[in-house]
Amino acid sequence: MTTPPPPPAPNGPGYGFPQQPGGGAQPVPGAPGPAGAAGTAGFGPPPGLPTAPGLAPVLSPGTSIPPGSGRSGNLRRNAVWAFVGALIVSAGWAAAVMTVPGLVTSESSPRGLHGYHLSDDFCTTGKPTKILQTYSVSDTSAPTHHADRHPALDTMSCSMSLKRTGGNNDSEYATLFFRTDLHKAINPEPEMEANKELYRGRGYQVTDIAGLGEQAYYLYKDDGSDQYHSVYAELDIRDGGMTYYINYTASYTQGKGKPPSKDELRSTLQSDAQDALRAMKK
């Protein structure tokens, strides 16, 4: 039986070795021979090193593979080293996480609720005491409230139609809406920043406020023609994963009265917001 030709050398075209006619690599003088063929020049792994995973050792013509060697042995050795490497990497990662927790915290990671909790009637829990010193709840429209629970988000809100005490013209009516979201699955900070910039781009006056949660700002705009105006004032607060906002809207006709000023509304909304945040922690 004719001896089959040897398998091609692992260093083929593109690796910098000259080629023999027929595709075989020329031997390099002094280079060690393949395993099992000492003294024969050629290419193959140095003695004592395993071949690449899944490949049989390179042998010269007429050399047999010793019993118990070859692919299965190499696969076992490679599997052992892969397992050991995985253990080392896992141990190193665990140590890094314990030392530097920020490695596994991203901008979207939850920030905790800081003790805030949901209530079934936010009109009562977040009652706007300060603004109700100037306005009363409309006789024709009772306050409405909602509360919803979800593993990722709890939310509660209240809406009130108001009438200035003793007032009779169109500028004496207003609407108040306030809402709290308890974000349990994400960090709401990027959205708060985006919301502020969107309002700024639409011409609202934006004022940052210190001392309210971790982030707070006040929005205000008096919009309209020379005669008819629409006033919008809002206070937004974020503390950890809790977001709260309260907004006031009213319209008026020039010369027929006017809603509270920008600074008066800011002071009123800020006072009621602080009361609401305290109540949500009780």
C-alpha positions in Angstrom: 0.0 0.0 0.0 1.3 3.4 -0.9 2.0 5.7 2.1 -0.3 8.7 2.0 1.4 12.1 1.7 1.9 14.0 4.9 -0.6 16.7 6.0 0.2 20.3 4.9 2.4 22.2 7.4 0.5 24.5 9.7 2.4 27.5 8.4 0.8 28.0 4.9 1.0 31.0 2.5 1.0 34.3 4.2 3.1 33.3 7.2 6.5 34.2 5.7 7.9 30.7 4.9 9.2 29.7 1.5 7.2 27.1 -0.3 8.3 23.8 -2.0 6.8 22.8 -5.3 3.5 21.1 -4.6 2.7 23.3 -1.6 5.0 21.8 1.1 7.1 24.2 3.2 10.9 24.0 3.0 12.7 22.9 6.1 14.6 25.5 8.1 18.1 24.3 8.9 18.5 23.5 12.6 14.7 23.6 13.3 13.4 20.8 15.5 11.4 18.1 13.8 7.8 17.2 14.6 7.0 15.3 17.7 7.8 11.6 17.3 10.3 12.2 14.5 13.4 13.5 16.2 16.2 14.5 13.9 13.9 15.1 11.0 13.7 18.7 9.8 10.2 20.0 9.4 7.4 22.0 11.0 5.3 21.3 14.0 4.9 22.2 17.6 8.0 22.2 19.8 8.4 19.1 21.9 6.2 19.0 25.0 3.5 21.6 23.7 0.0 20.5 22.7 -1.3 21.2 19.2 -4.2 23.5 18.5 -7.5 22.4 19.9 -9.1 19.7 17.7 -6.1 19.1 15.5 -3.9 16.0 15.5 -0.1 16.4 15.9 1.8 16.8 12.7 3.9 13.7 12.0 6.3 12.8 9.2 5.5 10.0 6.8 5.4 6.5 8.3 5.2 7.7 11.9 2.2 6.4 13.9 0.3 8.1 16.7 1.1 6.6 20.1 -1.8 5.0 21.9 -3.6 7.4 24.3 -2.2 10.5 22.6 -3.8 12.9 20.1 -7.0 14.7 19.9 -8.8 13.4 23.0 -5.9 14.2 25.2 -5.4 17.7 23.8 -9.1 18.4 24.2 -9.0 17.3 27.9 -5.9 19.5 28.6 -7.5 22.5 26.8 -10.8 22.0 28.7 -8.9 22.0 32.0 -7.0 25.1 31.2 -10.2 26.9 30.0 -11.9 26.0 33.3 -9.0 27.2 35.4 -8.9 30.5 33.4 -12.6 31.0 33.9 -12.2 30.6 37.6 -9.4 33.1 37.7 -11.4 35.7 35.7 -14.5 35.2 37.8 -12.6 35.6 41.0 -10.9 38.7 39.7 -14.2 40.2 38.6 -15.9 39.5 41.9 -13.0 41.2 43.8 -13.2 44.2 41.5 -16.9 44.6 42.0 -16.5 44.4 45.8 -13.7 47.0 45.7 -15.2 49.3 43.1 -19.0 48.9 42.9 -19.2 51.5 40.2 -17.9 48.9 37.7 -21.4 47.5 37.5 -23.4 50.7 37.9 -24.4 52.6 34.7 -26.3 55.8 34.1 -29.5 53.8 33.6 -29.1 51.8 36.9 -31.9 52.3 39.5 -31.1 54.9 42.2 -33.3 53.8 45.1 -36.5 55.4 46.4 -35.0 57.1 49.5 -38.0 56.2 51.6 -40.7 57.6 49.4 -43.8 55.5 49.0 -47.1 55.4 47.1 -50.4 56.6 48.6 -53.9 55.9 47.3 -55.1 59.5 47.5 -52.4 61.9 46.4 -54.8 64.9 46.7 -54.8 64.3 50.4 -51.1 63.2 50.8 -49.8 66.0 48.6 -52.4 68.6 49.6 -51.2 72.0 48.3 -51.8 73.9 51.6 -50.0 77.1 50.5 -51.9 77.7 47.3 -55.2 76.9 49.0 -54.6 80.0 51.1 -55.3 82.0 48.0 -57.5 79.7 46.0 -60.3 77.3 46.8 -61.3 74.1 45.0 -64.0 74.8 42.4 -67.6 74.0 43.4 -68.3 72.5 40.0 -65.4 70.2 39.6 -64.1 68.0 42.4 -60.4 67.0 42.6 -59.5 63.7 40.8 -56.7 61.4 41.8 -55.1 58.2 40.5 -52.6 55.7 41.9 -51.0 52.8 39.9 -48.6 50.1 41.1 -46.1 48.2 38.9 -42.9 46.2 39.6 -41.0 48.8 37.6 -42.9 52.0 38.3 -45.4 53.3 40.9 -47.2 56.6 40.1 -49.8 58.8 41.7 -51.4 62.1 40.6 -53.9 64.7 41.5 -55.8 67.4 39.5 -57.6 70.4 40.9 -59.7 73.1 39.4 -59.3 76.3 41.5 -61.0 79.6 41.9 -59.4 82.6 43.6 -61.2 83.4 46.8 -63.6 86.4 46.2 -62.7 86.6 42.5 -65.2 86.8 39.7 -63.4 87.4 36.4 -61.5 85.0 34.1 -58.1 85.6 35.7 -59.4 84.2 39.0 -59.5 80.6 37.8 -56.6 78.2 37.6 -55.7 74.5 37.3 -53.3 72.7 39.5 -51.8 69.3 38.7 -49.2 67.4 40.7 -47.7 63.9 40.2 -45.1 61.6 41.6 -43.3 58.7 39.9 -41.3 56.1 41.8 -38.9 54.7 39.3 -37.7 51.2 40.4 -36.1 49.9 37.3 -34.2 53.0 35.8 -32.4 56.2 36.7 -34.7 59.1 35.8 -31.9 61.8 35.9 -31.1 61.9 32.2 -34.8 62.4 31.4 -35.1 65.2 33.9 -32.1 66.9 32.3 -33.7 66.4 28.8 -37.0 67.8 30.0 -35.4 70.9 31.3 -33.6 71.6 28.0 -36.8 70.9 26.0 -38.7 73.6 28.0 -35.8 76.0 27.7 -35.8 75.5 23.9 -39.6 76.4 23.8 -39.0 79.7 25.5 -39.7 78.9 29.1 -37.7 80.6 31.8 -35.7 77.9 33.7 -34.3 78.4 37.2 -32.3 75.7 39.1 -33.2 75.4 42.7 -30.9 74.1 45.4 -31.9 72.2 48.5 -34.8 70.3 47.0 -33.9 66.6 46.6 -30.9 65.9 44.4 -32.1 68.0 41.5 -34.8 70.7 41.1 -35.8 73.5 38.7 -38.6 75.9 38.2 -40.2 76.6 34.8 -42.3 79.8 34.0 -43.8 81.3 30.9 -46.4 84.1 30.4 -47.5 83.7 26.9 -50.1 85.3 24.6 -51.0 88.4 22.7 -51.3 92.0 24.0 -54.7 91.3 25.4 -55.0 87.5 26.2 -52.4 85.7 28.2 -51.7 82.2 29.4 -49.5 81.6 32.5 -47.7 78.4 33.1 -45.5 77.6 36.2 -44.0 74.3 37.1 -41.6 72.9 39.7 -39.8 69.6 39.0 -37.9 67.6 41.7 -35.8 64.4 41.6 -34.5 62.6 44.6 -33.0 59.2 43.8 -35.6 57.3 41.8 -38.4 59.6 42.9 -39.6 62.4 40.6 -42.3 64.9 41.6 -43.7 67.9 39.7 -46.4 70.4 40.4 -47.7 72.8 37.7 -50.1 75.7 37.7 -51.9 77.1 34.7 -54.2 80.1 34.3 -55.3 82.6 31.7 -56.3 86.2 32.0 -57.3 89.2 30.0 -55.1 92.3 30.1 -56.7 94.9 32.4 -59.0 92.4 34.1 -56.8 91.2 36.9 -53.7 89.0 36.8 -52.6 85.7 38.4 -49.8 85.7 41.0 -46.4 86.9 39.8 -43.6 84.6 38.7 -41.8 84.8 42.1 -45.0 84.4 44.1 -45.9 81.2 42.2 -42.3 79.9 42.7 -42.5 80.4 46.4 -46.0 78.9 46.7 -45.2 75.8 44.6 -41.9 75.3 46.4 -43.6 75.4 49.8 -46.3 72.9 48.7 -43.6 70.6 47.1 -41.6 70.4 50.3 -44.7 69.5 52.3 -45.6 66.8 49.7 -42.1 65.2 49.8 -42.2 65.0 53.6 -45.7 63.5 53.5 -44.5 60.8 51.1 -41.9 59.6 53.6 -44.4 59.2 56.5 
